Amino acid sequence: MIRFSVLASSSAGNASVISAGGVHVLVDAGISALQLKRRLAEVGLELEDLSAVLVTHEHADHTQGLHQLSKRVPVRVFCTRHTGMEIREKAPHAACSFFEAGHSFELGDLRVTPFGVAHDAVDPVGFRFDCGEVSLGYLTDTGHVQKHVPEFLAGVEALYLESNYEPDILAACTRRPWPLKQRIASQHGHLSNGQACEFVEAIAHQGLRHLVLAHLSRECNEPGVARALMMQSLTKLGLSTNLYCASPVDVLPWITVEP
């Protein structure tokens, strides 16, 4: 069994917790240590319960809480070597262990497989988590889905998937300068709602039980729009997948993935 909860998800800050076999893994620490403590408490955990922190990439909305977190608790931080070089400048107290994309490693009963993604960071990754007969895919901050990604996420029972922006809303947004809009919509930016739908249609199967739409932009997307478009795709596929939208302010309670 794998359980996961989204503590925060937006361009302002991202953090999720994944639990399996008594291991509690934080994926990204993009909110303050105080907020991490408060939001973990909502799902019955404390900072001291964390077994590890996995970092997708070094951008502040994924790492800004690492400095204070690593000062408060001696939790090991797992990342690529290049990402670790960036983290050490921001969080010198962080105890980093390095992994390589494409190479799996174990955290207790949880098997973690990182894979490269297309984002304007030094060495960004997504993850696949396996425990026993169940698996969870974690794909965020990628401007497009590279050819190898579906291979890593094939057959997952649950999927955390970026659905960052709606093109029309992004184009009309007055709070985003044109260069930033270009960056967001670039091949190394973020996934649109439509791209998220295309990816799900490419890898979905009858065993996909849970799908979390994540990293929605507050200014350039609307949860109702993202959800409606994905529901159309799921309906077309004939799937009864549980669909959620992660929130920037409200914790998404535990989702349990069972055989």
N, C-alpha and C positions, 0 to 999 in steps of 0.2 A: 504494500500500500504506500502511496505517496500522497501527502497533503500539501497544499500550497495556498498562501494568502498574499494578496497584493496590498502592501502598506501605503504606497503612494505611486502615482503614475501620471506624469505630465512632463512638459518641457521645463517645469520648475523643479522637479525632483522625482526620482524613481527608486523604489526598493520593494523587494518581495522576499518572502521567507518560504523555504521548501523543507519539509520534514519527512523523514523515512527512517524507520528502525531506531528511533531515539536520537538521530542526528538532525540538527536544525541549521540550515544553511541560509545565510542572507545573500541574496543576489542584488548587488549594487547598494550603495549607501549614499543616495543622492538627497537625503534630508538630514537635518541636524541630529546629533546623538540624542538630544532631548526628545525630539519627535519620534525617533526610532524607539526609544524606551517607552513612550506613551502608546505608540501604535502596536508594538509587540505585546504590551500588556493587554490590549483589546483582544488578542488571540491567545492569551494565557501564557505568554513567554516573557522572559527577562533578557536583558543584554547578556548576562552571564550564561544563558542557555545556548548561545550561539556556538556552533562547532567550527564554523568557517565563514568567511565572506568571499564570494566570487565576484569579480569585477568584469563587466562586459567591455568597458573602455574608460578612458580617463576624463571625459568631459564632466564638468561640475555637477550637472544634474544627475550624475551617477556616482559621484565620489565626494561631494562636498561635506558629507558627514564622517568621512573616514578618519580625519585627524583627531577629532574629539573622541570618536568611538575607540580608536586604537590606544588612546591615552587612558580610557576608562576600563577597558577589558582587554586581556591578552589574547585576542582572537587572531588566528592566522588568516592572512589575506592571500587569495589565489588569483593569479592574473598571468598574462604573458610577460615575458621579460621586458619587452619594449614598453608595455603599459606600466610595469613596475617602476621603470625609470622615471616616468611622469609622476607616479604616485608618491615616490620618495621625496619629491620636491614639495608636495602638498601635505603629506602625512608622514613625516620622518620617523614617527614611532611605529608605523605599521610593519608587522613582521610578514614579509612577502615570501610566498612559495610560487614557483613558476611552472606553468604548463605550456604545452605547444598545441596549437590548433590541429585537430585530427587525431590527437592521442588521448585516450581515455585514462581516467584515474579514479581511485576509490576514496570515498569519505564514508567510512562505516559501511552500511548496507547500500549506500547510494553510489551508483556508477555515473560519473560525470564525463560527458564527451563534448569538448569545445570545438567549434568550427568557425572559420573566418566569415566575416560579412563585409558588405561594401558601405563604409561610412567614412567621413572625413576625420578619422582619429588615427593614432599611430598604429594600432594593431587590434581592431575591434573583433569581438567574437559573439556568437550565440551559443546556446547550450542545449544538449539533450541529457535528460536525467532518466536513469533506469533503476528500478528496484523490483527484483523478482520478475513478475510477468507484466508490469505496468511501466509506462514511460510518459514523460512530459517534455514537450518542446518549448524552447524559450528563444524567441526571435524578435529583436528590437533594434532600432537605430541602424537601418540599412536602406540605401537609396534604391536598390533593386535586389531581386533574389537571384543570386548567382547559381550556376548550373549544379554545383555540388550540394547546395542546401537541401533540396528535396530528398536526397539520399540519406542525409543525417536525420531528417525528421519523418521519414516514412514510417507509417504504422503507429504513430504516437496516439495514446488515448486522450491526452489533454494537450492544449497548445495555448501559450501566451504569445500574442502576435501584435506587433505594432500596426496601428491604423491611424497614422498621425494627422493627416490633413485631407480636406476635400478641395479639389482643384479650384472650383468656382469661389469658394469661401476664401481660400488663400489669395486668389487674384484680387478679390475685392477688399481684402484686409488693409486698413489704413495704418495699422500699428506695426506693420512689417515693411521695412525699406526694400526696394527692388532687388538689391544684391542678396539680401537674406532670403527673399522668396525664391530666387534662382537656386540658392544653396539648398533650401529645403526640398525643392522638387528635382534636384539633380540626381545623377546616378550614384552619388555618394552622400545623399541626404537622408530622407525619410520615406517610408512607404505611405502612399495615399490609401484612401478607403478602397478604391478600385483595385489597386495592386494587391492589397491584403485579400480581397475577394478572389482574385485570380490565383493567388498562391493556395488558398484553401481549396479551390476547385481542382487544383493540380494534385494535391496530396491527400484530400479527404477520403475517408473510408467509413464503413459502417461502425467501426469501433471507436471513432472519434466522439468521445462523450462530452468533453468540456472545451470551450473555446473562449478565451478572454481577449477582448480587444483592448489594446494598451497604448500608452504614450500618446493619447489624443491631445492635440493642441487646443488650448482654451480659446484662442483667437481665430484659429483657422480650421476648426472642425466643430461638429455638434454630435454628441452621443446618439441622439435620435437618428441622425442621418447615417452615421457609421453602422449602427445596429440594423437599420432597415435594409441597407444595401447587403450586409452580410446575411441577413435572414433570407433575402431573395436567393442568394447563392446556395445556402443550406437547403432551402425548399426545392430548388432546381435539382439538387443532388439527392433529394429524398432522405435527408438526414434529420434526426431528432436531437441534434447536439444541443446541450445546454449552452446558451450564449450569454456572456457577461460583458459589461463595459467597466474597466477599471477607472477609479476616480482619483483626482489629485488631492482630495481632502478627506474622503471617507475610506476606511479600510474595507477591502473586499474580504469577507470572512472565509474561513477554511473551505477549500474545495477538495474533496476526497476522490482520489483516483484508485479504483479497486479493479481486480481481475474480473 
